[in-house]
Amino acid sequence: MKKHFILHGTMFMALGVALGAVGSHALSLNSDMQRLFELGVQYQIYHALGLLAVGFVSGFIAHGKGELAGWLMFAGILGFSGGLYFYALTGNDLIRKVIPLGGSLLIISWLVFFWAVLVSKVDNKN
């Protein structure tokens, strides 16, 4: 078990719920920007759950690979969801170059996590 990923996952989850509430009740965004903000919340929640999964199973999978998956997911949340929030709130086009990088990190994190579980020595034989 990797406690730091469990802590990161729970904090990203709490922040995602809070940002979802703020986005629904307190922000005045046009419909396109509202949709992007909500997409950021949605993906943050999904990947917060992913960080929880990485944290809980990392003790059972190949050393280092679970850690890599977790840090890639962490960075991907910041880049993708954070980039969407920033863009939705500011309209600054410069951040749009970071958002696909964040999304790529999220995809890669899941592939690394898959690889880590695949090559692990743990089996579920009862």
N, C-alpha and C positions, 0 to 999 in steps of 0.2 A: 504494500500500500504506500502511495506517495501522498502524504498529508498536504503538501503545498498545492498539488493539483486539485485536491478535494476543496481546499480553501479557496483557490482561484475560481473553481466551478461554482461554489456557493455564492461567492461575491459577484461574479458575472451574472448569475441567476437573479440575485436580489436587485442588481443594477438594471437588468433587463426588464424586470417587472416594474420597477420605478420609472424607467424611461418609457415603457409602454403606457403607463398611466399619464405621465406628463404629455406624451405625444397625443394621447386621446382627449385629454381634458384641458390642457393649458397652452398648447401651441396653436398659433394661427398660421398654418402653412397652406399653400395651394395644393391641389389634389395630387399632383405629380410628386412634390416634395414630401407630402404626407405619406404617400405610398412608399417612397424610398426610406423614410424614417422607420415606418412599420416593418419594412423588410430587414433593416438593420436589427431591430428588436427581435424579430423572428429568428434570424440566424444566430444572434447572440444567445438566445435561449437554447436553441438546438445544440450549439457548441459548448455551452456551459454544461449541459448534460453529458456531452462528450468528454469534457475535462473530468467530470465526476467518474465516468467509466474508466478513463485512463488512470485516475488516481486509485480507484478501487482494485483494478486488476493488474496494475504495474508490478506488484510483487510476484506475480505468477508468470510473467512473460520475460522474454529475452532481455538481459541486462542492457540498459542504455537505449534500446529501441522504444520502449514505452515512454521514457523521459523525452526522447526526441519528438515523438508524436505529440506529447503534451505541450512542449514549448512551441512547436509549429502551430498547434491549435490556438494557443494563447496569442501568439503573434498574428495569426489569421483573424481572430476576433477583433483585435485592435485595428488591423488594417482594413478589414471588410466592413464590419459593423461601425467601427469608429469613423471610417471614411464616409460611410453613408450618412451617419448623423451629422458630421461636419458639413458635408455637401448640402444636405437637406436644410440645415440651419443657415448656411452662409451663401450658398450658390457659387462658391469658389471653385472654378473649373480645375485648378491645379491638383486638387485632391483626387480628382477622377482617375488619375494615373495610378494612385495607390490602391484603389478599391479592387481592381482585378488581381493585383499582387496578393492582397489579403485573401481573396477568394481562392487563388491558386494554393496559398499556404494551407487553407482549410482542407482542400481536396487532398493535398499531399499528406497532411496530418492523418487523415483517415486511411490512406494507403499505407503509411508507415505503421499505423496501429494494426491494420490487417496483417501486415508482414510480421510484426512483432508477435502477434498471437499465433500466426501460422507456424513460425519457426520455434515457438516455445516448446519446452519439454513437458508441459503440463497436459494431461489427458483427463477426460472425465469418466474413466472406467470405474464402475461401482463394484 
